[in-house]
Amino acid sequence: MKRPSYFSLYEIALLSLFGALVFVLRAAIVVPIHTPGSSGVFWVLPLVVGAALVRKPGAGTYAGLVSGLLASFFGIEPLHVFDIFKYTAMGITIDLVSIAFGYRLDNPLVGFIAGAAGNVVKMVVNYAVHLLLGVQGVFILLGIGFSSATHIIFGGIGGVIAALIVGRLYRAGVVHQDDVPDEG
């Protein structure tokens, strides 16, 4: 007897599209304010919405892995080979926040926490990669203070926008909030 897969085909397609959307938004939208973490407004949005719609542990991780694979393969940044670690870590973090708050990602406060945490973890992994590649720690410490604050703010804004989108989807009846994922 064949054991059913953890994610349904629909969920895999949905999460793959949200993961790809992270990469597309990264490639297509350039935020002109040149503040660290400012584009996190766009990056966390698909991951939070994907985790909210699928409502299973691992949903954010899967979407983050897809976006990381795309960013590593087609990357824009100089160290794009390591993007898989940044985006997967962001997805894992959004998963953990989702689980901790019972998938209440339609709540703007929970959305803010998920977005801010995901964006900050992505920043930390980015700095860790730079440190492993030989960038002096002093330069990293100089940039991490201001950068942390802006990553929290912009990631949180993206999370709030995602929560508002999810709330609208629930109210419109497109997605039912009381749908509990099958456990077996």
C-alpha positions in Angstrom: 0.0 0.0 0.0 1.4 3.4 -1.0 1.8 5.9 1.8 0.3 9.3 1.0 2.8 12.2 0.6 3.0 14.8 3.3 2.1 17.7 1.0 -0.6 17.2 -1.6 0.1 18.0 -5.2 -1.9 21.2 -4.8 0.1 22.2 -1.8 3.4 21.5 -3.5 2.4 23.5 -6.5 1.2 26.4 -4.3 4.3 26.4 -2.2 6.5 26.1 -5.3 4.8 29.1 -6.8 5.2 31.2 -3.7 8.9 30.2 -3.5 9.4 31.2 -7.1 7.6 34.5 -6.4 10.2 35.3 -3.8 12.9 35.0 -6.4 10.9 36.9 -9.0 10.2 39.7 -6.6 13.9 39.8 -5.7 14.8 40.1 -9.4 12.1 42.4 -10.5 11.7 44.9 -7.7 14.5 47.2 -6.7 13.8 49.2 -3.6 15.4 52.6 -4.3 15.9 53.7 -0.6 19.2 51.7 -0.2 18.5 50.7 3.4 19.6 47.2 4.5 16.6 44.9 4.7 14.2 47.2 2.9 13.4 44.7 0.2 12.4 42.2 3.0 9.0 43.8 2.7 8.6 41.8 -0.6 10.6 38.7 0.3 8.7 37.6 3.4 5.3 38.2 1.9 5.0 35.0 -0.3 6.6 32.8 2.4 4.2 34.0 5.1 1.1 33.7 2.8 2.3 30.3 1.7 2.7 29.0 5.3 -0.7 30.5 6.2 -2.5 28.9 3.3 -1.0 25.4 3.6 -0.9 25.4 7.5 1.5 22.4 7.8 4.9 22.3 9.5 7.5 22.6 6.7 5.4 24.7 4.4 7.6 27.8 4.9 10.7 25.7 4.7 9.7 24.2 1.4 8.9 27.6 -0.2 12.1 29.0 1.2 14.1 26.1 -0.2 12.5 26.6 -3.7 13.4 30.3 -3.6 16.9 29.6 -2.3 17.5 27.1 -5.1 16.3 29.6 -7.7 18.4 32.4 -6.2 21.5 30.2 -6.0 21.1 28.9 -9.6 20.0 32.2 -11.2 21.4 34.6 -8.6 21.8 38.3 -8.8 24.1 38.9 -5.8 27.8 38.3 -5.8 27.6 35.3 -3.4 24.4 33.9 -4.9 25.6 30.3 -4.5 25.0 30.7 -0.8 21.5 32.1 -1.2 20.0 28.6 -0.6 21.1 28.9 3.1 19.6 32.4 3.5 16.2 31.7 2.0 15.8 28.2 3.6 16.7 29.7 7.0 14.0 32.4 6.4 11.5 29.7 5.6 12.4 27.6 8.7 12.0 30.7 10.9 8.6 31.5 9.4 7.6 27.9 10.0 8.6 28.0 13.6 6.8 31.3 14.2 3.7 29.9 12.5 3.7 26.8 14.7 4.3 28.8 17.8 1.3 31.0 17.1 -1.0 28.2 15.8 -0.9 29.4 12.2 -2.7 32.7 13.1 -0.9 34.4 10.3 -4.0 36.4 9.6 -3.2 38.4 12.7 -1.1 41.5 11.8 1.0 41.1 15.1 1.8 37.5 14.3 2.5 38.5 10.7 4.9 41.2 11.9 6.7 38.7 14.2 7.0 36.1 11.4 8.2 38.6 8.8 10.6 40.4 11.1 12.1 37.1 12.5 12.4 35.7 8.9 14.1 38.8 7.6 16.5 39.0 10.6 17.5 35.3 10.3 18.2 35.8 6.6 20.4 38.7 7.6 22.2 36.7 10.2 22.9 33.8 7.8 24.1 36.3 5.3 26.6 37.7 7.8 27.6 34.2 8.8 28.4 33.3 5.2 30.5 36.5 4.9 32.3 35.6 8.1 33.1 32.1 6.9 34.4 33.6 3.6 36.9 35.7 5.5 35.3 39.1 5.9 36.7 40.6 9.1 34.3 40.4 12.1 34.8 44.1 12.9 33.1 45.1 9.6 30.2 42.8 10.3 29.8 44.1 13.9 29.8 47.7 12.6 27.0 47.0 10.2 24.8 44.6 12.2 23.3 47.1 14.6 21.5 49.4 12.2 21.0 46.6 9.8 19.2 44.5 12.5 16.8 47.3 13.2 15.9 47.9 9.6 15.5 44.2 8.9 13.1 43.9 11.8 11.1 47.0 10.6 10.9 46.0 6.9 10.4 42.3 7.5 7.7 43.2 9.9 5.9 45.4 7.5 6.0 42.6 4.9 4.6 40.3 7.5 1.7 42.7 8.3 0.9 43.0 4.6 0.9 39.2 4.3 -1.4 39.0 7.4 -3.8 41.5 5.8 -3.8 39.5 2.5 -4.5 36.2 4.4 -7.3 37.8 6.4 -8.9 39.1 3.2 -8.6 35.6 1.7 -10.3 34.1 4.8 -13.1 36.7 4.8 -13.7 36.3 1.0 -14.1 32.6 1.5 -11.2 31.8 -0.9 -9.5 29.9 1.9 -11.2 28.6 5.0 -9.5 29.3 8.3 -11.0 26.4 10.0 -9.4 23.9 7.6 -7.1 21.9 9.7 -4.4 20.0 7.8 -4.7 16.2 7.9 -2.3 14.7 10.4 -2.2 11.2 8.9 
